Amino acid sequence: MYAKFCVTRETASSFIRIFVNRRAYSIQSSRPLPNGSFPYYLARDGHTKKPRPLDEGAIRMHLNGDITISLYAINPETQRSKWVAIDADFDGSIEALFQIQWELKQDGVEAALEQSRRGGHLWIFGAEALLASECRIYVYNLALRLGVPVKGGGLKEGIEVFPRQDRLEGGEYGNAIRAPLGVHRRTERRYWFYDADLTPEAQLAYLDGLKKLTESELKNFIQGMSLPEAYRPTPSVPFIPPARLNSYKEFRILDFVRTTRKDNRNWWARCPSCAQAGRDCSGDNLAIQIKNPSFYKCWAGCTKEEIRAALGRPIRRRASVQERP
């Protein structure tokens, strides 16, 4: 069982100063889905359904162990992030993170290593909010120079770098990462940073004392570099539905649901089947692929048949064709 705390507002303010670059956040479910996962849902106001801003109260609940939140790296108003987090959960991942940490130290960059359920997270903190695109250039090139595998670019296993995008458009959130020092609901454990005592106050004091990366240092490190081509975002291609041989209108899920947000890959909306059952209070269980909206999935486990039935548009089954005698 994890330790419970009762942190002060000053401790919450220290956490905000170090980690919070954007006031939108997600909350981890306290109950598992049928597949055993504990998903995160965008925090919303119960009445307006608009995103709820992250405040000291939510941070204190996270540090105390009452809720678990995740943070978004990029502020879309500036395209900057206060930190870079390198997530590794493959075989040999801790050794890879120690290798990156040591190499960063040679550049005069002090990075903090946090334990995780299957590996670790290595955090680099900026003296000021840094351009996400420049942070990614630095870390990707450093990892590849060291021979550390980077997920994507043809590899299924390797480190993942947050922020995951160079920039965000208005209304986009990007990818969130579990906020440090809280409780992972799946394991009911806290995962601490190495090299500091196991209390929120001692951990934050340790992080506060690390030398932070300045913008001028970052620009010097990446001079003449760019993001490796294999990891550059692919340009979006508009979806063109295939030609149909029959005359009935193709079903489009976007004609029947109202999207609540989008990220770089999906629109998100309330799942009609969940809504019919009185679930999906946050209104974002249903993911609809932006490149091809005919692909959609309910992350609470509803099937396509259940979703279509809830909309009154059941999936048509082709009549079997019998051979002539």
N, C-alpha and C positions, 0 to 999 in steps of 0.2 A: 504494500500500500504506500502511496506517495505521501510525503510530508505536507501538512497544511501550514500556510503562513497568514499573517495579517499585516501586509505592507502598508507603509504610509503614503500620503500623497506625494511627498518628496521623492520616494523611491519610484513611484509611477512616473513622475516628471523626468527622472533620470533615464528611465526606459524610453520615454517618448523622445527625448533629446538624441539618444543614440540610434534608435531604430525606426521611428515613425517619420516617413516622408510624404505620406498620403493618408488622409483620414478615412478612406474606405477600407473595410476589413471584412474577413469572413470568420464564421464560428464553426468549430468542429462539432458534428452531431455527437450527442452523448449516448445514442443508441445505434447499434449496427444495422446495416442493411442485410437482407437475406444472404448476400455473398460474404458477409463478415467485415466489410469495409465500414469506416466511420467517415463519411464525406464531410466536406466543408460547404457552407451555404453563405452567400453574401448577407451580411447583417443589414436588416431593413427595419424601418420604423413600423410598428405594429398597425398603425392607423393609416399612414400615408403610403406605405409600401416603398418609400424612397430609401436609398442607402442611408444607413445610420452612421453618423460620423464617429470615429474612434476618439474616446475621451479618457480621462484619468480613471473614471469608474470602471470602464471595461478593462483597462490595463491592470488595475488592482485585482479585479476578479480573475484575470488570467494568471497573474503572479501568485495569487492565493491558492489557485487550483480549482476555482469554481467553474470556470469555462476555459476553453482553449481556442485561441484565435490564430489566424494566419495574416501575414502582411503582404501588401503589394509594393514592389520595389519602385516603380517609375511614377513620378508625378507628371501627368500628361500636360500640365501647364508649362512645365520647364524642360521635360524629357530628361530629367536628372534623377539620380538615386543617391541616398546617403550611404549605401553599402552594396557590396557584392557578396553573394553567398554561393559557395561551390558545394553542391550536394553530390555525395558519392555513396553508392550502396551495392557495389559489385565486389567480387572476390579480390582481395588485396586493396580495397578502397582506402583503408586507414593509412596504409603505407604510402599510397599515392598522394593523399592529403598532406601527410608529413613532408613528403618530398616537395610539394608546391609551397608549403609553409616555409621550409628552409630556404628555397630559392627566392621567395618574396623577401625574406630577411636579408638576403644579399643585396637587394635593392633598397634596403632601409624601410621596408614595409612590414609592420607587425600585424600578423593575422591571428585570429582566435579560433581554436578548434573546438567544436561542440560535438558531443556524442549524439548519435541518433539510433533509431530502432535497428537499422541494418548496416550502418556504417558511420558516417559523420558529415558535418557541415563545417566548412572553413569560411570564416567571415573576414572581409576586408572593409574597413570603415574609412570614409572620406572626412577630411578636415572640414569640407563643405560638400554640398550636394554636387555630384559629378555627372557629366553627360553619360547616359547609359551606353550609348554607342561606343564611346572611348573606353569605358570600363570593360566592355565585352572584347574589344580588340586586344587589350592588354592581357586579359586572362586566357583567352583562346590561344593566342600566340605563345604565351608562356607554357601552357599545358602541352601543346603540341611539340614545342621545342624539347620538353622533358620526356616526351614519349608517353605521356599520360593520355589514355583514351578519352575522347570527348563524344558524348552521345549525339547521334545525328550524323550527317555526312556519310551515311552508309553503315554506321555502327549502332547496334542495339544496346550495347552496354558501355558505360563510361560516365564521366562526371557530367552534371548538368549545372549550368551557370545561370544564376538569377542576378540581374534581370534577364529574362529570356528573349526580350525584344530590344531593338535599337530605339524605337520610339512607339508611342501610342497615339491613336486618333481620339477625338472627343468621344466620350461614352465607353471607351475600352478600358479594361482593367489589367490585362496581361495575366501573368501567372503568379499565384501567391505561394508563399512558403510558410511553414509553421513557425510562429513566433517563438523565439527562444525562452527558456526558463519556465515554461508552462508544463502541463501534463498531457502526454499523448494518450488519448482515450482508448486506443486499442490495447495498449500495454499497461495503462494505469501507472506510468512511470514518468519521472522528470529526467530530462537529458541535459546534463550540465556542461559548461565549458571546462576544459582542463585548466590547471594552474591557478585555480581560485577555490576558496571555501564554498561549501554547498548551501549557501543562502542567497536569496535574490540580491541583498544589499552588497555582499562580498563579490558576487559575480559582476554586478554593474560597476562597482568600484574598479575591478580589474579591467573591464572593457574601457572604462573612462581613461585609465592610465596608459592605454596603448597609443603608440605614435600613429597618427592618422595620415592617410595619403592625401597630398594636396593636388590641386588641379595642375599646377605647373610641373610637379613631378610626373604626374600621369602623362602629360603631353610630351615630356622628354622621353619617357619609356616607350611610347608608341610612335615616335617620329619615324616616318617612312613606312609604317605598317598599315595594314587594313585587315578587316575580318577575313579569315581564310574563305576562299570561294565556296568550298563544300558546305559552309555553315551560314552562308548568306540567305536571307529569306527569299523564297521563290515568289515571283510576281503572281498576284491573284488573277485567275482566269474566270471570266463570267460564265455562269452555268447556262448551257444551251440544251434544253430538253431534247431527247432523241425523237426522231420522226415516228409517228404512230401509224400503224396500218389500219386501225379501226377509228371510228369517229367519236367515241366517248371522250369526255374531257379528262385529262390526266389529273389525278389527285395531287394537290399541293398543300402540305401541312401549314405553310405560311398564310394560306387563305383562311385558316380556321383558328389560329392562335395569335396572341399579341406578344411580341418579344419584349423582354424586360431589360436585357443587356446583351452585349456581344463582346467576344475577345478576338484574338487573331485567327481562330479557326471556326468558332461556332456562334450562332445566335442562341440565346437561352430564353425559355418561356415556361409558363405553367403547364404541367402535363395534364391533358384533359381527363385521363383515366385516374390519376391521383386526385384531381379536383373533384371528380365524381364520388370518390371514396372519402372525401373530407381531408385529404392530405395536401402536401406541397404548399405550406403556408408562405414560404418565401417566394414562390412563383418562378422557380428556375430549375426544376428537375429535368426539363426536356431540353436536350441539346440538338440543334439543327445545323448541319454542316453548311458553312457559307458557300464553299465552292460548288457544292451539289446538294441543294435543299431536299432532294428525295431521300437523303440519308439522315435519319433522326433516331434518337435513343433516349429513353427515360432512365436516368441514373438511379431511380428507386426500384427499377426492375420490371416496370410494366412492359408488356409485349406490344408489338405494332398492332396486332389484332385487337388488343384491349383498348389501345389509343384510338384506333379507327372506329371501334364499336361505340366508344364514349362520345364521339363526334357525330354519330348517326351515319357514318360512311364506312360500313364494313368492307373489308378487302374482298374484291371479287375473285372468285375461283373459276378458272377456265373449265368449261365442260369437257369431259373426256370424249375423245373422238373414237367411236367404235369402228372396227374394220367391217367393210361390206362383205357379206357372204360370197 
